[in-house]
Amino acid sequence: MPQQTIHDLIEFEHALQSPRLLLFKHSPACPISQAARQHFEAFCRAEPDAVTAFVDVIADRATARGIADRTGVRHESPQAILFENGRAVWHASQHTITTAMLQAAWAPRC
C-alpha cells in the first residue's frame, strides 16, 4: 500500500480513518532519524499491505506538533506511532525504532 505523506492535520485525521496506521515522524537533518527511516522503509518493504504515513518534522513542524497535541503522545523525532481505530496504542523513538520493533508492533494481537 502506498505511503501517505502528511502535510497538515486534516490529512492526518483522514489517515486515521484506517483501522490501523503506522506513522513515522522524521527529521531529514538528523542522522539518528536517517537510520530510523531505513528501518521504517525496510518494514514497509516487508509489510507492503501496512497502512503507513510519513511526516517531515522540519517541513511540517506545526503538523508534527499538532499530532502530539491531538494524540497525547509527546513529540519526538524520529518517532513511530501505531494507531488502531484512531487511538495511539504504541510508540517508539530514537534508537528503539528498528525493523523488528516495527514488525512486532504491527503484528496482530490475540
C-alpha positions in Angstrom: 0.0 0.0 0.0 1.5 3.4 -0.9 2.8 5.5 2.0 0.9 8.8 2.5 2.8 12.0 3.3 1.0 14.1 5.9 1.3 17.9 5.5 -1.5 19.1 7.7 -3.8 17.9 10.5 -6.7 17.4 8.0 -4.6 14.8 6.1 -3.7 13.3 9.5 -7.3 13.0 10.5 -8.1 11.4 7.1 -5.3 8.9 7.6 -6.7 7.9 11.0 -9.8 6.7 9.2 -7.9 3.5 8.5 -8.4 0.8 11.2 -4.6 0.6 11.6 -2.0 3.2 10.7 1.8 3.3 11.4 3.0 6.9 11.4 6.7 7.8 11.1 7.9 11.3 12.1 11.3 12.1 10.5 13.8 14.9 10.6 16.0 14.9 7.4 18.6 16.9 9.3 19.2 14.2 12.0 21.5 11.1 11.5 19.6 9.1 14.1 16.4 9.9 12.1 18.1 8.8 8.9 18.9 5.4 10.5 15.4 5.0 11.8 14.0 5.9 8.4 16.0 3.0 6.9 14.3 0.6 9.4 10.9 2.1 8.6 11.4 1.6 4.9 12.6 -2.0 5.5 9.4 -2.5 7.5 7.3 -1.1 4.6 9.0 -3.5 2.1 8.4 -6.4 4.4 4.8 -5.4 5.1 3.5 -4.0 1.8 -0.1 -4.1 2.9 0.5 -2.0 6.0 -1.1 1.4 6.0 1.7 3.9 6.7 2.1 7.6 6.8 5.1 10.0 7.0 5.7 13.4 8.4 8.8 15.6 7.8 9.1 17.3 11.1 11.1 20.2 9.6 9.0 20.9 6.6 5.7 20.3 8.5 6.7 21.3 12.1 3.2 22.6 13.0 1.7 19.3 11.8 4.2 17.2 13.9 3.4 19.3 17.0 -0.3 19.1 16.3 -0.2 15.4 16.1 1.4 15.3 19.5 -1.4 17.6 20.9 -4.1 15.5 19.2 -2.8 12.1 20.4 -1.2 12.9 23.7 2.0 11.3 22.6 4.9 13.6 23.3 6.6 14.8 20.2 10.0 13.2 19.4 12.0 12.7 16.3 12.4 10.2 14.9 9.2 8.7 16.1 6.9 5.8 15.1 3.3 5.7 16.4 0.9 2.9 15.8 -2.8 3.9 15.7 -5.7 1.5 16.0 -9.2 2.9 15.4 -7.8 6.4 15.7 -6.0 5.9 19.0 -2.3 5.7 19.7 -1.6 2.2 21.0 2.2 2.0 20.7 5.1 4.4 20.0 8.8 4.3 19.9 11.5 6.9 19.2 15.2 7.4 18.5 17.3 4.1 18.5 14.3 2.0 19.6 12.9 2.2 16.1 14.1 -0.9 14.4 12.5 -3.1 11.7 12.0 -5.9 14.2 10.3 -3.5 16.7 8.0 -2.1 14.0 7.1 -5.6 12.8 6.4 -6.7 16.4 4.1 -3.6 16.9 2.3 -4.3 13.7 1.8 -8.0 14.3 -1.8 -8.9 15.1 -2.7 -9.1 18.8 -4.5 -12.1 20.2 
